Amino acid sequence: MNFQQLRSIREAARRNYNLTEVANALYTSQPGVSRQIRELEDELGVIIFERNGKRLTGLTEPGKGILKIVERLLVEAENLQQASLEYAGQSSGTLTIAATHTQARYALPKVVQSFRASFPDVRIALQQSSPEHIAEWVLSGKADIGIATEGLSQFPDLVSFPCYRWSHLIVVPDNHPLLARSPIHLEDLAEFPLITYDVGFTGRGHLDAAFERAGLRPDIVLTAMDSDVIKQYVAMGLGVGIVASMAFDHGRDKGLRAVEASHLFAANTTRLAVRRGAYLRTYAQEFIQQFAPELSRREIERTLGGEEAA
């Protein structure tokens, strides 16, 4: 039994049994992956995967139990490497953070600046994507920490911490007719073309839910992942924008006006997630505390040990 065999098992399950994708992920060949899987099955005396000819189609019942053990073994092997660096007194390394654009652009800069002052020998690799990809990267070990508003709490193999709450803003050009209405109602918004986030991003679910409860079908003419892109098209007069509150700067966003929308849409919670059971280097724990100061190191350790965060 070797780690390459275990990785082949794990990646096959993660990548919907597509051996071409597994081979690409492990930097090997498809026949090599098939051989690793078959050799481990022969060694264990158990068929792990169901097959249709040479194609994998699913996990057998014994395979489901074996996969859980394989995942634990690989996590602990990675933890052993991290712990050895920690106990050797090495304060250098790379902290990989996966975040949505809004978090990377507006919530992270001050934290990264402060963190770099405390840990100048730690390199930060910042990746941006959708919440689903962020979760996938953290689960696979490609990222140490994931930060997003939607989705992270839905993955049982991630431990997520609530960090801060925020609301949405309505953004319009100067002299827009909506500015004459106070307070603004959902029915008012539904009269205009809207520009906001893609589905699954930055609290979009709360926007859709509010309109649905009101029996309204808004005309969402443009969506984007990037708050700055949304504001650009609002400035061009293509529609009324709905963005995260932290994404608007009254001094920088000239020609635009922002109106509070917390009375229209439910509040959102930004969450920070790590892989369940992962060993966190001291600098990773420090980053979490700087991003969410209300979390104590003891609370982080207790949650990683099996108790859920609030």
Protein Blocks (a to p, Z undefined) as FASTA:
>chain_A
ZZklmmmmmmmmmnoopaklmmmmnopafklmmmmmmmmmmmnopafbdcehjbcfbdcf
klmmmmmmmmmmmmmmmmmmmmmmmmnopabdcddddddfklmmmmmmmmmmmmmmmmmm
bccddddddfklmmmmmmnopafbdcdfbhjlmpmkbccddfbdcdddddddehiaklmp
ccddfklmmmpccddddehiahllmmmmmmmmnopacddfbdcfblklmmmmmmnopacc
dddfklpcfklmghiacddfklmpccddddddddehiacdfklmmmmmmmmmmbcfklmm
mmmnopacZZ
